[in-house]
Amino acid sequence: MIKDKGKRTSGIVVLMLVLGLLAGCGGNNVNSGSPDTNSPSAQNTEQPSQETVEVTLITWESAAMNEKIMASMKKFEEENPEIRVKLIPTPLDNYGVKINGMITAKQAPDIFMTGNDMLLDNGAKGLLFDWTAHAAADQEFMDGFYSGVVDSWHLDNKLIGLPGLLNTYSIFYNKKAFRDAGLPEPKIGWTYDEFFAAMKELSGKQGGSQQFGYYASPDPFHMSLYSVSAGGAPFADAIVNPAKVAISPQFIEGVEKYKAAIGNGYMNPPTYDLSNVMSSFKEGKVPMTLQGQWVADDLIRTAPQDLEWGVVPMPVVSSQSEIYDAVGWCSPATIKNPDAVWKVLKYLDSKMYEEVLPQTPVAPAAYKASAAKYFDALKTAGHPEVGETIDHILKSQSIQPVRFLTSWAGKAYPFIEASWKKVLMDKAPVSDLNVMAEKINKVIAAGQ
């Protein structure tokens, strides 16, 4: 659905930075394609009766995905004959600009897809409907979400949207490479010591060129997982409105471990081009790589039959900590039929995804019953470990931000870009990270 292509400053979060990125079900991750304006589902020509409430909807999904969504919504209409759902076609290009223009002109649809960043930006401007009262009156439904996933969809104690699909990040590995190196396959709960040891054993010269044991570009948010797992402070102290960033001793410890791995040739330097890493993974040339869950669907469909691959969460020092992000749904503050819109929102997040995700298993739903259908599809495809890994990640009691979600984020990232890669490549002292943090904290203070 969306490839929450969060543009991370220097690594994983480059993957994650567009629309929060944009976490689901299209052809890649939770964010792909654009609707077909000639689709019969999109072009609904029947006029609603006077007794019918029309609820309008916009997504950034592909034509095929929109067809599936609207097929499911037909069942909703049968169960709720007083409500009619109409899909408004829109191109993915400049999606955010178009939606914001529609909101300003008071012509926005009743429901539209959004990333977490876009949600919080519009919410801070008072442009989104507050669903707090509806959620409080529908606690059974709200209890159906994974614990914590709705937290970042609140702003100033107001529920301004609902998460729909999630992007998680884990390590995809080549089983044969582990066997050939005499290593046991990694499992949930494996340690950083085991991770770095495997990285070393899996690296070496292949055909005269360097093969790294691990392919990734960890950024400060990713490094925060090591820090928190080791009992230290996270890089950013909150997901929605961080008050500060910190470089703890445990954070430095993690940096030193990655620095050593890069310096010894066990993993790629942060300047390495990772754009073709999944093609190389399919060819059996990549032992381990950090990826979003959406690549599992591509591997199931297109990888060679003899490629033996698995998925495992990030390792731990002593406790689990994870990062994930979401895309979902929200409504403009000007909607006229909130009760009807709430019914549609609930169906989209639950029954619709239950029906659609097994057909396009690219991302788990934030709603547990819907996610279960996604996991079942992965089991049927012969990769239950993908669902087990994702479920483990989503049940973590410690969730760290995947990036800055605030309006001042653009002013903070240049400081990361100026220091981070140099430190990892040992071209700048680790103490530069403290200078980086001080500059970011000044940005945060100015933005509050």
C-alpha positions in Angstrom: 0.0 0.0 0.0 2.2 2.7 0.9 5.8 2.6 0.7 6.1 4.9 3.6 9.1 6.1 2.0 10.2 8.0 5.0 13.2 9.9 3.7 15.6 9.1 6.4 18.5 11.4 6.9 21.1 8.8 6.3 19.8 5.4 6.4 16.8 3.4 7.1 14.8 6.4 7.7 15.5 7.6 4.2 13.1 4.8 3.5 10.7 6.1 5.9 10.5 9.8 5.4 7.8 10.6 2.9 4.3 10.9 4.5 5.5 9.0 7.3 5.7 7.2 5.6 4.0 6.6 3.8 3.2 1.9 6.0 0.5 -1.4 3.3 -0.9 -2.9 0.3 -0.2 -1.8 -3.3 2.7 -3.1 -5.1 5.5 -2.2 -2.7 5.0 -1.1 0.9 2.2 0.9 2.2 2.1 3.5 -0.4 2.1 2.7 -4.1 0.4 3.6 -7.3 -2.4 6.0 -8.1 -6.1 5.4 -8.7 -7.6 4.7 -12.1 -10.0 7.6 -12.9 -11.8 5.4 -15.4 -12.3 2.6 -12.9 -16.0 1.5 -12.5 -15.6 1.5 -8.8 -14.2 5.1 -8.9 -16.9 6.4 -11.3 -20.1 5.9 -9.4 -22.8 7.4 -11.5 -25.9 6.5 -9.5 -27.4 9.4 -7.6 -28.0 8.8 -3.9 -31.6 9.0 -2.7 -32.7 11.7 -0.3 -32.6 9.3 2.6 -29.0 8.3 1.9 -26.0 9.9 3.4 -23.1 10.0 1.0 -19.6 9.6 2.5 -16.7 10.5 0.1 -13.3 8.9 0.2 -9.9 9.5 -1.3 -6.9 7.2 -1.2 -3.5 7.2 -2.8 -3.7 3.5 -3.7 -3.3 1.8 -7.1 -6.3 1.2 -9.3 -6.3 -2.5 -8.4 -6.2 -1.7 -4.7 -9.0 0.8 -5.0 -11.1 -1.8 -6.8 -10.7 -4.1 -3.9 -11.4 -1.4 -1.4 -14.7 -0.4 -3.1 -15.7 -4.0 -3.6 -15.5 -4.4 0.2 -17.4 -1.1 0.7 -20.3 -2.5 -1.3 -20.7 -5.0 1.5 -20.7 -2.2 4.0 -23.4 -0.5 2.0 -25.5 -3.6 2.1 -25.2 -3.7 5.8 -25.7 0.1 6.1 -28.2 1.0 3.4 -28.5 4.5 4.7 -24.9 5.2 3.8 -23.4 5.4 0.4 -19.6 5.5 -0.1 -18.1 7.3 -3.1 -14.5 7.0 -4.1 -13.1 10.3 -5.5 -10.2 9.6 -8.0 -7.0 11.5 -7.4 -3.4 11.0 -8.7 -0.7 10.2 -6.2 1.5 13.0 -7.6 1.2 16.0 -5.3 -1.3 14.1 -3.2 -0.6 16.2 -0.1 -0.8 19.5 -1.9 -4.1 18.5 -3.5 -5.6 17.4 -0.3 -4.5 20.6 1.5 -5.9 22.7 -1.3 -9.3 20.8 -1.0 -9.3 21.4 2.8 -8.6 25.1 2.3 -11.4 25.4 -0.3 -13.7 23.3 2.0 -14.1 20.8 -0.7 -12.2 17.9 1.0 -13.6 14.4 1.0 -15.1 13.1 4.2 -12.2 10.6 4.6 -8.8 10.7 3.1 -5.6 8.7 3.5 -2.8 10.3 5.4 0.7 9.7 6.7 1.5 10.4 10.3 3.5 13.5 9.5 0.7 15.0 7.3 -1.8 14.1 10.0 0.0 16.0 12.7 0.7 19.0 10.5 -3.0 19.4 9.5 -4.0 18.7 13.1 -1.8 21.4 14.4 -3.6 23.8 12.1 -7.0 22.8 13.4 -8.0 21.4 10.1 -9.0 17.9 11.2 -12.1 16.5 12.9 -11.7 15.4 16.5 -12.9 11.8 16.9 -12.3 11.6 20.7 -16.0 11.5 21.7 -16.8 8.8 19.1 -13.8 6.7 20.2 -14.8 7.0 23.9 -18.3 5.8 23.0 -16.9 2.9 21.0 -14.2 1.5 23.4 -14.7 -2.1 22.2 -13.6 -1.1 18.7 -10.7 1.0 19.9 -9.5 -1.9 22.1 -9.0 -3.9 18.8 -5.9 -1.9 17.8 -2.4 -3.0 18.7 -1.4 -1.4 22.0 0.2 2.0 21.4 -0.3 2.3 17.6 -3.1 4.9 18.1 -0.9 7.1 20.4 0.7 9.1 17.6 -2.7 9.8 16.1 -3.5 12.0 19.0 -2.6 15.7 19.2 -3.3 17.9 22.2 -5.4 15.1 23.7 -7.6 14.9 20.6 -7.9 11.8 18.4 -7.5 13.3 14.9 -7.3 10.1 12.8 -7.0 6.3 12.9 -4.0 4.3 11.8 -4.7 1.8 9.0 -1.5 0.1 7.9 1.9 -0.3 9.5 5.4 -0.4 8.2 7.8 -2.4 10.3 11.5 -2.9 9.9 13.5 -6.1 10.4 16.4 -8.1 9.1 15.9 -10.3 6.0 18.6 -13.1 5.8 19.8 -15.8 3.6 19.4 -19.2 5.3 22.0 -20.9 3.1 24.6 -18.2 3.9 24.1 -18.9 7.6 24.5 -22.7 7.1 27.6 -22.3 4.9 29.2 -20.1 7.6 28.3 -22.7 10.3 26.0 -20.3 12.0 22.6 -21.0 13.6 19.7 -19.1 12.1 18.8 -15.9 14.0 15.6 -16.1 16.1 13.4 -13.7 17.9 15.4 -12.4 20.9 18.8 -12.9 19.4 21.5 -10.5 20.8 23.6 -7.7 19.4 26.7 -9.8 20.2 25.3 -12.6 18.0 24.3 -10.1 15.3 27.8 -8.5 15.0 29.5 -12.0 15.2 27.3 -13.2 12.4 28.1 -10.1 10.4 31.8 -10.9 10.7 31.4 -14.5 9.7 29.2 -13.7 6.7 31.5 -11.1 5.2 34.4 -11.8 2.9 35.6 -11.7 -0.7 33.3 -13.1 -3.3 34.6 -13.2 -6.9 37.2 -10.7 -6.1 34.8 -8.1 -4.6 33.9 -7.4 -1.0 30.7 -9.0 0.3 29.4 -7.4 3.4 27.8 -9.5 6.1 25.1 -6.9 6.6 23.6 -4.2 4.3 21.9 -1.3 5.9 22.4 2.4 6.7 21.4 2.9 10.4 20.6 6.5 11.4 20.2 8.0 14.9 16.6 6.8 15.2 17.7 3.3 14.4 20.7 3.6 16.8 18.2 4.5 19.5 17.1 0.9 19.5 20.5 -0.2 20.8 20.6 2.6 23.4 17.2 1.9 24.8 17.7 -1.9 24.7 20.9 -1.4 26.7 19.1 0.7 29.3 20.0 4.2 27.9 18.0 7.2 26.8 16.4 7.2 23.3 17.7 9.6 20.7 14.4 11.5 20.7 12.4 11.5 23.9 8.9 11.3 22.3 7.3 10.3 19.1 4.9 13.2 18.5 6.4 16.3 20.2 10.0 15.5 21.3 11.3 18.0 23.9 15.0 17.0 23.3 17.4 14.6 21.7 20.1 12.9 23.7 23.4 11.1 23.1 23.6 8.6 26.0 26.7 6.5 26.8 24.7 3.4 25.6 24.0 5.3 22.3 27.8 5.9 21.9 28.4 2.2 22.7 26.1 1.2 19.8 27.8 3.7 17.5 31.2 2.3 18.3 30.1 -1.2 17.5 28.7 -0.2 14.1 31.8 1.9 13.4 34.0 -1.2 14.0 31.8 -3.3 11.8 32.1 -0.7 9.0 35.8 -0.2 9.5 36.5 -4.0 9.4 34.4 -4.5 6.2 31.6 -6.5 8.0 28.9 -4.1 6.8 28.6 -1.4 4.2 29.7 2.2 4.8 26.8 4.7 5.0 27.8 6.1 1.6 27.2 2.8 -0.1 24.5 2.7 -2.7 21.8 0.3 -1.5 19.3 0.8 -4.3 20.0 -2.6 -5.8 20.4 -4.6 -2.6 17.2 -6.6 -3.0 18.1 -7.6 -6.5 21.4 -8.9 -5.1 19.5 -10.6 -2.2 17.4 -12.5 -4.7 20.6 -13.7 -6.4 21.8 -15.0 -3.1 24.6 -12.4 -2.8 23.4 -10.6 0.4 23.5 -12.5 3.7 21.6 -9.9 5.8 19.8 -6.7 5.0 17.6 -4.3 6.9 14.3 -3.9 5.1 10.6 -3.0 5.5 8.1 -5.8 5.6 6.7 -5.0 2.2 9.7 -6.7 0.5 8.4 -10.0 1.8 5.5 -9.9 -0.6 7.8 -9.2 -3.5 10.1 -12.1 -2.4 7.2 -14.5 -2.2 6.0 -13.6 -5.6 9.2 -13.0 -7.6 12.2 -14.6 -5.8 13.8 -17.8 -7.3 12.2 -20.9 -5.9 15.5 -22.1 -4.5 16.2 -18.9 -2.5 16.0 -19.8 1.1 15.3 -16.7 3.1 13.9 -15.7 6.5 13.1 -12.6 8.6 14.0 -11.8 12.2 13.5 -8.7 14.4 16.4 -6.4 15.3 18.5 -7.9 18.1 18.5 -6.9 21.7 21.0 -6.0 24.4 18.7 -6.7 27.3 15.2 -5.6 26.4 13.1 -5.2 23.3 12.6 -1.8 21.6 11.2 -1.3 18.1 10.4 1.3 15.5 7.4 1.3 13.1 5.3 3.9 11.5 1.7 4.1 10.1 -0.5 5.5 7.4 -4.2 5.7 8.0 -7.3 7.8 7.7 -8.6 11.2 8.9 -11.4 13.7 8.2 -11.6 17.4 7.7 -13.0 19.4 10.6 -15.9 20.5 8.3 -17.6 17.1 7.8 -21.4 17.3 8.1 -22.3 13.7 9.0 -19.7 12.5 11.6 -21.7 9.5 12.8 -21.9 8.1 9.2 -18.3 8.9 8.6 -17.2 7.1 11.8 -19.1 4.0 10.7 -17.1 4.0 7.4 -13.8 4.7 9.2 -14.4 1.7 11.5 -15.2 -0.6 8.5 -12.2 0.6 6.5 -9.9 -0.2 9.5 -11.4 -3.6 10.3 -13.6 -5.5 7.8 -12.2 -3.9 4.7 -8.6 -4.8 5.6 -9.6 -8.3 6.7 -10.9 -8.9 3.2 -8.3 -7.1 1.2 -5.0 -7.9 2.9 -5.0 -11.6 2.2 -5.2 -10.7 -1.5 -2.4 -8.2 -1.3 -0.3 -9.0 1.8 2.1 -6.1 1.8 1.6 -4.6 5.3 -0.1 -5.5 8.5 -3.1 -3.6 9.7 -3.1 -1.6 12.9 -6.3 -3.4 13.8 -5.4 -6.8 15.3 -8.2 -8.9 13.7 -7.3 -7.5 10.3 -3.6 -8.1 10.8 -4.4 -11.7 11.7 -5.7 -12.2 8.1 -2.5 -10.7 6.8 -0.5 -13.2 8.9 -2.6 -16.1 7.7 -1.8 -15.1 4.1 1.9 -15.2 4.9 1.5 -18.7 6.5 -0.2 -19.9 3.4 2.6 -18.6 1.3 5.1 -20.6 3.4 6.6 -17.8 5.4 4.9 -17.8 8.8 8.1 -16.3 10.3 7.3 -13.0 8.6 4.0 -12.7 10.5 5.6 -13.9 13.7 8.3 -11.3 13.4 5.9 -8.5 12.7 3.5 -9.5 15.4 6.5 -9.5 17.9 7.5 -6.0 16.8 3.9 -4.7 17.1 3.6 -6.1 20.6 6.7 -4.3 21.9 6.2 -2.2 25.0 9.0 0.2 23.8 8.4 2.0 20.6 10.8 4.6 19.3 10.2 7.3 16.7 11.2 6.4 13.2 11.9 10.1 12.3 10.9 13.6 13.5 7.2 14.1 12.8 7.2 17.8 13.6 7.1 21.0 11.5 10.6 21.9 12.5 12.0 18.5 11.2 13.4 20.0 8.1 15.6 22.4 10.1 17.0 19.5 12.2 18.0 17.0 9.6 20.8 19.0 8.1 22.7 18.7 11.4 22.4 15.0 11.3 23.5 14.8 7.7 26.5 17.0 8.5 27.9 14.7 11.2 26.4 11.2 11.2 28.0 9.6 8.2 31.4 11.0 9.0 31.3 9.6 12.6 30.3 6.2 11.4 33.1 6.2 8.9 35.6 7.4 11.6 36.2 10.6 9.7 34.9 12.7 12.6 35.2 12.2 16.4 32.2 10.7 18.2 32.1 13.9 20.3 30.6 15.6 17.2 27.4 13.7 18.0 27.0 15.8 21.1 27.4 19.0 19.1 24.8 17.6 16.6 22.4 17.0 19.5 22.9 20.5 20.9 22.1 22.1 17.6 19.0 20.0 17.1 17.8 20.9 20.6 18.1 24.5 19.8 15.9 23.9 16.8 13.4 22.0 19.0 13.4 24.9 21.6 12.8 27.5 18.8 9.9 25.4 17.4 8.0 25.0 20.7 
